[in-house]
Amino acid sequence: MKKFIAGLIAAWVYGMCACVQAAELRKDHPDFYVVKEGDTLWDISALFLQTPWLWPEIWHVNDQVDNPHLIYPGDVIALVYMDGQPRLIKNNTGEIRMADGTVKLSPSVRELSRGDAITTIPLDAILPFLVGAQVVAEKDLKNAPYVVAGDEGRIANAEDNRVYVRGITQVEHSKYAFFRRGERYVDPDTKEVLGVEAIHLGGGTKIRNGDPATIRIEKSVSEVMKGDNAWPTNEEQLRPYYFPHAPNENIDATIISVYNGVSQIGQYDVVVLNKGEREGLEVGHVLTVFQRGKEVEDRYARDNENVNKDSGFDRFLKVITNEKDMVTLPDEEAGSLMVFRTFDKVSMALILKAQRPLHVLDKAKTPY
């Protein structure tokens, strides 16, 4: 895990080369900030910048520290100007030189245990989805290995129980994850079936080959039952190869589902988008979320000749049938998200900011 976190931060810094937008400072930005446990690079960036994912653009490599790309609780992040350009530096000396030459003294830095460097985003929010979550095609679900029975006739199986699985043909794989059929993801506009959610139940190790093979459950999120499916565990998603960045192309996606069964979506909730690798979405893409405009009744249209273009007879029919004039309000910017898992036709994303309550069918677009 430490290698994963360190690599993730290194990948963030690598993003310096890929950022094409200019980083704009917030008007209320602080001069310095003392890093606390639980902070993320995204949180700290949001204190200084209008667009947090552009933080690498103003990071300054400081030769006085061994590894300037790793930030720990207790470090002081200072905003300084070099050649007229804003730069963020790690400055644990207690002195911060401002643009006009004055020197400010920061609070004394308390030595903390180094521990782990802070992460780009809250990993706890996405780790369960990096290996566990799956979106599969209908045919793949039908052909996947399945649990035929539990040891000692158990109906529901949990940690340390054994289950018997049919359909395993790749004897070289030893680690397996268990899934159950979830909802079908359907594009709200085209009605195309985008895939089937595979609900993660847990994982285990194959201890005996054969038909059926025997798998011992080592971790269970939910009880494994007869008919549930098993797939070889794929840990490629744990590679720290992403960093927050805006897409180069125009993305216009829709939130089609949210995990945890909530109706209103907030910060650090995980959502599913109706766009995936097929449309060019990549892990690390940051999108702006727009709250879909509501449809409201226009009670004044019938009396407003500039708005209502219906003929007199059409207006007469609306009156006698009580038909209402409806108008759709414009979408309003409401937050931001970052894609952390992609499939062919859908993607999973973490809500990083929510200025308004978000809902299924809200839009996610390339930042402008």
Secondary structure, 3 states (H helix, E strand, C coil): CHHHHHHHHHHHHHHHHCCCCCCCECCCCCCEEECCCCCEHHHHHHHHECCHHHHHHHECCCCCCCCCCCCCCCCEEEEEEECCEEEEEECCCCEEECCCCCEEECCCCCCCCCCCCCECCCHHHHHHHHHCCEEECHHHHHHCCEEEEEHHHCCEECCCCEEEEECCCCCCCCEEEEEEEEEEEECCCCCCEEEEEEEEEEEEEEEECCCCEEEEEEEECCCEECCCEEEECCCHHHCCCCCCECCCCCCEEEEEEEHHHCCCECCCCEEEECCCHHHCCCCCEEEEEEECCCEEECCCHHHCCCCCCCCHHHHHHHHHHCCCCEEECCCEEEEEEEEEEECCCCEEEEEEEECCCECCCCEEECCC
